[in-house]
């Protein structure tokens, strides 16, 4: 399953790991995804949402 936020579409980014000697190797920045039970329409579904969406209130959590 792809590491993509179901709400905002945030996905992994690539960049460089830089050593003290300025050597550059590839690395990956993954989004901080959490599995939450959210109210989507009138049904409760399990979605993978980034913490930015959860904090901003885009997710209506249910228990």
NUBA-709684 format. One record per atom (N, C-alpha, C, O): residue number from 1; atom name; x, y, z. Coordinates in nm, 4 decimals. Example, Ala and Ser with C-alpha at 12.3 -4.5 7.8 and 13.67 -1.06 7.14 Angstrom:
% residues 2
NODE,pos,site,u,v,w
NODE,1,N,1.3190,-0.5690,0.7800
NODE,1,CA,1.2300,-0.4500,0.7800
NODE,1,C,1.3200,-0.3300,0.7800
NODE,1,O,1.4236,-0.3319,0.8465
NODE,2,N,1.2850,-0.2250,0.7080
NODE,2,CA,1.3670,-0.1060,0.7140
NODE,2,C,1.2900,0.0030,0.7870
NODE,2,O,1.3409,0.1138,0.8039
//
This chain:
% residues 63
NODE,pos,site,u,v,w
NODE,1,N,0.0844,-0.1170,0.0000
NODE,1,CA,0.0000,0.0000,0.0000
NODE,1,C,0.0896,0.1242,0.0000
NODE,1,O,0.1877,0.1306,0.0741
NODE,2,N,0.0562,0.2199,-0.0813
NODE,2,CA,0.1385,0.3394,-0.0946
NODE,2,C,0.1264,0.4268,0.0294
NODE,2,O,0.0204,0.4350,0.0913
NODE,3,N,0.2357,0.4913,0.0642
NODE,3,CA,0.2368,0.5809,0.1797
NODE,3,C,0.1920,0.7197,0.1359
NODE,3,O,0.2729,0.8108,0.1187
NODE,4,N,0.0592,0.7333,0.1182
NODE,4,CA,-0.0002,0.8592,0.0730
NODE,4,C,-0.1148,0.8940,0.1673
NODE,4,O,-0.1940,0.8072,0.2038
NODE,5,N,-0.1234,1.0203,0.2064
NODE,5,CA,-0.2354,1.0668,0.2885
NODE,5,C,-0.3620,1.0633,0.2036
NODE,5,O,-0.3633,1.1121,0.0906
NODE,6,N,-0.4684,1.0051,0.2590
NODE,6,CA,-0.5939,0.9930,0.1847
NODE,6,C,-0.6638,1.1277,0.1666
NODE,6,O,-0.7482,1.1409,0.0780
NODE,7,N,-0.6313,1.2265,0.2470
NODE,7,CA,-0.7001,1.3550,0.2388
NODE,7,C,-0.6254,1.4571,0.1534
NODE,7,O,-0.6818,1.5124,0.0590
NODE,8,N,-0.5000,1.4819,0.1861
NODE,8,CA,-0.4281,1.5891,0.1156
NODE,8,C,-0.3373,1.5362,0.0056
NODE,8,O,-0.2888,1.6149,-0.0757
NODE,9,N,-0.3127,1.4060,0.0003
NODE,9,CA,-0.2286,1.3501,-0.1042
NODE,9,C,-0.0800,1.3637,-0.0780
NODE,9,O,0.0011,1.3434,-0.1684
NODE,10,N,-0.0433,1.3978,0.0445
NODE,10,CA,0.0988,1.4095,0.0779
NODE,10,C,0.1649,1.2734,0.0612
NODE,10,O,0.1125,1.1721,0.1076
NODE,11,N,0.2817,1.2713,-0.0059
NODE,11,CA,0.3507,1.1450,-0.0330
NODE,11,C,0.4979,1.1587,-0.0002
NODE,11,O,0.5420,1.2644,0.0449
NODE,12,N,0.5746,1.0526,-0.0226
NODE,12,CA,0.7156,1.0565,0.0124
NODE,12,C,0.7940,1.1472,-0.0813
NODE,12,O,0.7627,1.1584,-0.1998
NODE,13,N,0.8968,1.2119,-0.0261
NODE,13,CA,0.9847,1.3000,-0.1016
NODE,13,C,1.1252,1.2412,-0.0977
NODE,13,O,1.1629,1.1747,-0.0013
NODE,14,N,1.2014,1.2658,-0.2019
NODE,14,CA,1.3393,1.2183,-0.2035
NODE,14,C,1.4333,1.3351,-0.1847
NODE,14,O,1.4014,1.4493,-0.2178
NODE,15,N,1.5498,1.3042,-0.1309
NODE,15,CA,1.6501,1.4065,-0.1083
NODE,15,C,1.7851,1.3424,-0.0873
NODE,15,O,1.8077,1.2289,-0.1292
NODE,16,N,1.8745,1.4137,-0.0231
NODE,16,CA,2.0086,1.3643,0.0013
NODE,16,C,2.0359,1.3541,0.1501
NODE,16,O,1.9932,1.4387,0.2286
NODE,17,N,2.1078,1.2492,0.1875
NODE,17,CA,2.1663,1.2393,0.3206
NODE,17,C,2.3068,1.2973,0.3053
NODE,17,O,2.3852,1.2485,0.2239
NODE,18,N,2.3389,1.3994,0.3818
NODE,18,CA,2.4664,1.4698,0.3650
NODE,18,C,2.5542,1.4423,0.4863
NODE,18,O,2.5151,1.4704,0.5996
NODE,19,N,2.6731,1.3873,0.4623
NODE,19,CA,2.7659,1.3566,0.5707
NODE,19,C,2.8473,1.4795,0.6074
NODE,19,O,2.8369,1.5845,0.5440
NODE,20,N,2.9271,1.4642,0.7095
NODE,20,CA,3.0138,1.5739,0.7533
NODE,20,C,3.1159,1.6094,0.6450
NODE,20,O,3.1594,1.7240,0.6344
NODE,21,N,3.1532,1.5093,0.5647
NODE,21,CA,3.2478,1.5313,0.4543
NODE,21,C,3.1765,1.5763,0.3268
NODE,21,O,3.2367,1.5805,0.2195
NODE,22,N,3.0483,1.6096,0.3391
NODE,22,CA,2.9643,1.6579,0.2290
NODE,22,C,2.9423,1.5522,0.1211
NODE,22,O,2.9200,1.5857,0.0047
NODE,23,N,2.9488,1.4229,0.1601
NODE,23,CA,2.9111,1.3155,0.0679
NODE,23,C,2.7593,1.3093,0.0644
NODE,23,O,2.6941,1.3195,0.1683
NODE,24,N,2.7026,1.2927,-0.0548
NODE,24,CA,2.5577,1.2915,-0.0691
NODE,24,C,2.5115,1.1554,-0.1186
NODE,24,O,2.5583,1.1069,-0.2216
NODE,25,N,2.4197,1.0942,-0.0451
NODE,25,CA,2.3568,0.9695,-0.0863
NODE,25,C,2.2065,0.9884,-0.0797
NODE,25,O,2.1573,1.0742,-0.0065
NODE,26,N,2.1342,0.9089,-0.1556
NODE,26,CA,1.9886,0.9221,-0.1631
NODE,26,C,1.9232,0.8830,-0.0307
NODE,26,O,1.9685,0.7915,0.0381
NODE,27,N,1.8171,0.9533,0.0030
NODE,27,CA,1.7342,0.9185,0.1180
NODE,27,C,1.5902,0.9536,0.0872
NODE,27,O,1.5619,1.0184,-0.0136
NODE,28,N,1.4980,0.9107,0.1739
NODE,28,CA,1.3549,0.9310,0.1514
NODE,28,C,1.2941,0.9946,0.2752
NODE,28,O,1.3202,0.9507,0.3872
NODE,29,N,1.2126,1.0987,0.2552
NODE,29,CA,1.1356,1.1615,0.3622
NODE,29,C,0.9936,1.1067,0.3535
NODE,29,O,0.9223,1.1376,0.2581
NODE,30,N,0.9508,1.0265,0.4502
NODE,30,CA,0.8157,0.9714,0.4513
NODE,30,C,0.7235,1.0602,0.5338
NODE,30,O,0.7664,1.1150,0.6353
NODE,31,N,0.5976,1.0758,0.4925
NODE,31,CA,0.5027,1.1528,0.5739
NODE,31,C,0.4655,1.0741,0.6995
NODE,31,O,0.4703,0.9511,0.7005
NODE,32,N,0.4291,1.1453,0.8035
NODE,32,CA,0.3900,1.0824,0.9295
NODE,32,C,0.2414,1.0452,0.9190
NODE,32,O,0.1541,1.1256,0.9515
NODE,33,N,0.2142,0.9231,0.8735
NODE,33,CA,0.0770,0.8785,0.8524
NODE,33,C,0.0276,0.7992,0.9721
NODE,33,O,0.1008,0.7189,1.0299
NODE,34,N,-0.0968,0.8229,1.0079
NODE,34,CA,-0.1622,0.7508,1.1162
NODE,34,C,-0.2913,0.6902,1.0624
NODE,34,O,-0.3614,0.7521,0.9823
NODE,35,N,-0.3222,0.5686,1.1071
NODE,35,CA,-0.4483,0.5062,1.0705
NODE,35,C,-0.5538,0.5512,1.1713
NODE,35,O,-0.5403,0.5271,1.2913
NODE,36,N,-0.6585,0.6165,1.1220
NODE,36,CA,-0.7635,0.6679,1.2100
NODE,36,C,-0.9003,0.6255,1.1579
NODE,36,O,-0.9210,0.6067,1.0381
NODE,37,N,-0.9923,0.6113,1.2520
NODE,37,CA,-1.1318,0.5873,1.2148
NODE,37,C,-1.1957,0.7244,1.1990
NODE,37,O,-1.2046,0.8018,1.2943
NODE,38,N,-1.2396,0.7529,1.0779
NODE,38,CA,-1.2909,0.8870,1.0497
NODE,38,C,-1.4304,0.8773,0.9908
NODE,38,O,-1.4682,0.7765,0.9311
NODE,39,N,-1.5052,0.9837,1.0089
NODE,39,CA,-1.6397,0.9926,0.9540
NODE,39,C,-1.6287,1.0494,0.8126
NODE,39,O,-1.5988,1.1674,0.7942
NODE,40,N,-1.6532,0.9640,0.7132
NODE,40,CA,-1.6474,1.0029,0.5725
NODE,40,C,-1.7906,0.9969,0.5194
NODE,40,O,-1.8481,0.8889,0.5058
NODE,41,N,-1.8468,1.1123,0.4900
NODE,41,CA,-1.9878,1.1171,0.4516
NODE,41,C,-2.0731,1.0816,0.5724
NODE,41,O,-2.0719,1.1525,0.6731
NODE,42,N,-2.1479,0.9708,0.5620
NODE,42,CA,-2.2269,0.9234,0.6755
NODE,42,C,-2.1763,0.7898,0.7276
NODE,42,O,-2.2394,0.7300,0.8147
NODE,43,N,-2.0634,0.7418,0.6758
NODE,43,CA,-2.0089,0.6128,0.7172
NODE,43,C,-1.8755,0.6330,0.7874
NODE,43,O,-1.8077,0.7339,0.7679
NODE,44,N,-1.8395,0.5357,0.8692
NODE,44,CA,-1.7118,0.5366,0.9398
NODE,44,C,-1.6156,0.4478,0.8625
NODE,44,O,-1.6451,0.3314,0.8354
NODE,45,N,-1.4991,0.5040,0.8270
NODE,45,CA,-1.3992,0.4290,0.7519
NODE,45,C,-1.2639,0.4455,0.8177
NODE,45,O,-1.2384,0.5440,0.8871
NODE,46,N,-1.1775,0.3478,0.7949
NODE,46,CA,-1.0384,0.3590,0.8386
NODE,46,C,-0.9600,0.4238,0.7255
NODE,46,O,-0.9590,0.3732,0.6133
NODE,47,N,-0.8950,0.5348,0.7543
NODE,47,CA,-0.8154,0.6032,0.6524
NODE,47,C,-0.6750,0.6252,0.7063
NODE,47,O,-0.6509,0.6185,0.8268
NODE,48,N,-0.5838,0.6512,0.6153
NODE,48,CA,-0.4474,0.6862,0.6534
NODE,48,C,-0.4329,0.8363,0.6320
NODE,48,O,-0.4340,0.8848,0.5188
NODE,49,N,-0.4193,0.9093,0.7429
NODE,49,CA,-0.4118,1.0550,0.7364
NODE,49,C,-0.2808,1.1022,0.7966
NODE,49,O,-0.2313,1.0445,0.8935
NODE,50,N,-0.2249,1.2077,0.7385
NODE,50,CA,-0.1028,1.2649,0.7948
NODE,50,C,-0.1407,1.3439,0.9201
NODE,50,O,-0.2556,1.3843,0.9380
NODE,51,N,-0.0426,1.3644,1.0046
NODE,51,CA,-0.0695,1.4328,1.1309
NODE,51,C,-0.1082,1.5786,1.1091
NODE,51,O,-0.1773,1.6368,1.1928
NODE,52,N,-0.0653,1.6384,0.9994
NODE,52,CA,-0.1038,1.7767,0.9692
NODE,52,C,-0.2550,1.7849,0.9476
NODE,52,O,-0.3194,1.8778,0.9962
NODE,53,N,-0.3125,1.6874,0.8744
NODE,53,CA,-0.4575,1.6862,0.8517
NODE,53,C,-0.5343,1.6583,0.9801
NODE,53,O,-0.6416,1.7147,1.0015
NODE,54,N,-0.4806,1.5721,1.0654
NODE,54,CA,-0.5486,1.5405,1.1907
NODE,54,C,-0.5505,1.6636,1.2819
NODE,54,O,-0.6530,1.6945,1.3427
NODE,55,N,-0.4366,1.7338,1.2912
NODE,55,CA,-0.4275,1.8519,1.3785
NODE,55,C,-0.5108,1.9679,1.3278
NODE,55,O,-0.5671,2.0433,1.4072
NODE,56,N,-0.5194,1.9833,1.1949
NODE,56,CA,-0.5903,2.0988,1.1394
NODE,56,C,-0.7410,2.0818,1.1423
NODE,56,O,-0.8136,2.1776,1.1159
NODE,57,N,-0.7902,1.9625,1.1736
NODE,57,CA,-0.9338,1.9411,1.1837
NODE,57,C,-0.9981,1.8915,1.0568
NODE,57,O,-1.1209,1.8915,1.0476
NODE,58,N,-0.9213,1.8491,0.9584
NODE,58,CA,-0.9785,1.7945,0.8358
NODE,58,C,-1.0388,1.6569,0.8599
NODE,58,O,-1.1222,1.6108,0.7820
NODE,59,N,-0.9967,1.5910,0.9681
NODE,59,CA,-1.0437,1.4566,1.0017
NODE,59,C,-1.1425,1.4670,1.1168
NODE,59,O,-1.1115,1.5269,1.2198
NODE,60,N,-1.2615,1.4091,1.1003
NODE,60,CA,-1.3574,1.4004,1.2092
NODE,60,C,-1.3443,1.2608,1.2665
NODE,60,O,-1.3967,1.1650,1.2097
NODE,61,N,-1.2737,1.2483,1.3805
NODE,61,CA,-1.2461,1.1162,1.4371
NODE,61,C,-1.3682,1.0629,1.5111
NODE,61,O,-1.4452,1.1380,1.5710
NODE,62,N,-1.3833,0.9303,1.5049
NODE,62,CA,-1.4895,0.8616,1.5802
NODE,62,C,-1.4239,0.7531,1.6643
NODE,62,O,-1.3090,0.7157,1.6406
NODE,63,N,-1.4968,0.7036,1.7614
NODE,63,CA,-1.4401,0.5982,1.8461
NODE,63,C,-1.5114,0.4670,1.8250
NODE,63,O,-1.4769,0.3671,1.8881
//
